[in-house]
Every structure is written in C-alpha cells, then in structure tokens.
Amino acid sequence: MTDPAKVRRHAERVRELVASVVRTQIKDPRLGMITITDARITADLRDATVFYTVLGDAAAQAGTAAALDSAKGMVRSTVGKALGLRHSPTLTFVHDNVQEHAKHLDDLLAQARMADAEVQRLAAGKAYAGDSNPYREDEPDDELADEPADEDER
C-alpha cells in the first residue's frame, strides 16, 4: 500500500519534469504555447495522467496533441530516470479545457445577474398581496396575566 503523500509528491514531480522536458527538449514545430496544469498518478505509481492547456485555436490544440503523442516515449524515459522508480510510469496527455469551463461559468453567472436585475426591476414599487404581517397573533388576555399561576400563591 502506497502512502498518499508520497503519491502526491511523485505527481507534483512528474508535472515539473514534464514541463521542463516540454520547454527544453521537445523541438517539434507542431508544439504550441503549452502549459502543464496538473499531473495525477495512480497509487501503484504505474500510470500518470498529465493535463495541459494550449493557447490558440483548434488547429494549435490538435498539433500540440500530436507533438506530445510523438514525444511520449522520450518524455517517459526522462521522467522515469529522474523519479528513480523501478518502473517508469506510462504517460497519458489530456487536454485540460478549464478555460472553456471558466468561460461557460462566467456566461451562466452573467445570465443569472441579468435575471436577478429583471426581477428587481419588476418588483420595484410593488406591494405584497395581503396583510403586511400574514401570521395570526393572539392578543394577550389582561385578565389571565393578573391572576397567579398557582393556587398556592393566593
């Protein structure tokens, strides 16, 4: 059984190593403006998933994916040597579309703000349809308040 802290350390190290290799050793012209955002590794340290983002359009993203796929063996051997593990983890590159998710969430929040503003505009100057206090209030009986609660107190 592997320690979760050790797995996290190895995942962080894999992220740093892959970013370094991509920056310095891969000379593929298809490689675009890439950022390695995260790396996750399985508990047995055999498989690593590396998440990346690419600045540019769909063609730049496809070219970067092809460049990473062709350089996967070289990146794996460099990571395996640097980690010093018995088995080099297999690498899987996954495009992290966090920017599209963030844009989608921003659009949803803008729609919610517009809907709230419309509700506020419609509610301005309106009154409630009923009593201002819809709850029934019992009026206190003055006679019961003057009487003692216990018969022994008389």
Long-range contacts (C-beta under 8 A, 24 or more apart in sequence): 1-43, 2-43, 2-44, 2-45, 4-43, 7-41, 7-42, 7-43, 7-45, 10-41, 10-45, 10-83, 10-85, 11-39, 11-40, 11-41, 11-48, 12-39, 13-82, 13-83, 14-39, 14-41, 14-48, 14-50, 14-79, 14-83, 14-89, 15-39, 15-50, 17-78, 17-79, 17-82, 17-83, 18-50, 18-75, 18-79, 18-91, 21-74, 21-75, 21-78, 21-79, 22-68, 22-75, 25-74, 25-78, 26-67, 26-71, 26-74, 26-75, 28-67, 28-70, 28-71, 30-63, 30-64, 30-66, 30-67, 31-63, 31-64, 31-67, 31-68, 32-56, 32-60, 32-61, 32-63, 32-64, 33-60, 34-64, 34-68, 37-96, 37-98, 38-96, 41-89, 42-89, 45-85, 45-87, 45-89, 46-87, 46-89, 46-90, 47-89, 47-90, 47-92, 48-79, 48-89, 48-90, 48-91, 48-92, 49-91, 49-92, 49-94, 50-91, 50-92, 50-93, 50-94, 51-94, 51-95, 51-96, 52-93, 52-94, 52-95, 52-96, 53-95, 53-96, 53-97, 53-98, 53-99, 54-95, 61-95, 65-93, 65-95, 68-93, 69-93
